[in-house]
């Protein structure tokens, strides 16, 4: 869905020459809007215009099924970016393996369940296909700065806060709950859970306690505008994980908290010492250019633009040169994250 979905955003960022991503976008697969039912659904007119424009100006070919994508040309390394409803990811992933993709960039959380994601991981390894995850905060400056400060100041604690900028209305949050029906933990706070796995060694087996902040957290049941079904999810949540190895990290998320993500370092008594944000002043020009170039998109696309650009540049370079995508989470990290 133009201006709303991560799939549209990934395509738009790759096509922007200023992103400096060493990849060419050739094909887009859109099962829903190119189906008979989807052609008359909300957002279909915008997608049709998007398709028409890219076909005419860029020569990009659109398909309703992965299986219809032409075979890989000799000498070409193909990367598939899977950014879809989480429930559709396992089948899309399997199809990408079948058509000979050399690597896959998989958006979080990867799959609805641990067993499905483990199966996808195993199939990729059998096929010799590298799988990179869209955990953009693994390469974020605010994370690096927060960890560095905490590491040089004993007896401190870190909280990673993830904000979105939805209106607090039932209509806005109902649409959010429906589109992200896997829930806040798997859809939004999964980024922060990935940080806990990557940098704090959190696993299911070494968690000693999880303490919820009930005063901060809020859960609601709202109606999805497209289906008319009820969806129950958090609008806000916060909890602290402690491990048997004496690591501690707190995670908070707020659907209506703003456009930023924050790393907060506090002392042992809980007093805030310093905070680092995404975006920061260094990102201001990049974000402003994105807002001017593409008006009307979800605000978090602009905020995350610098980090997602870094992710895709590192992945594209690793595929082209055969190296390591520094700091980019693999599907192994995603499996541990989903377990948590």
Secondary structure, DSSP 8 states (H G I E B T S, - for coil): -TTT-HHHHHHHHHH-GGG--S----EEE-TTTTSTTGGGSTTHHHHHHHHHHHHHHH--EEESSGGGS----TT---EEEE-S-GGGHHHHHHHHHHTT-SEEEE-TT-SSSHHHHHHHHHHHHHHT-EEEE--GGGG-HHHHHHHHHHHTSTT-EEEEEEE-B--SSHHHHHHHHHHTTT-HHHHTTHHHHHHHHHHH---GGGEEEEEE-TTT-EEEEEE-TTT--EEEEEEEEEEEEEETTS-EEEEEEETBS-S-EEEEEE-TTS-EEEEEEES-GGGHHHHHHHHHHSTTS-HHHHHHHHHHHHHHHHHHHHHHHT---TT--BHHHHHHHHH-
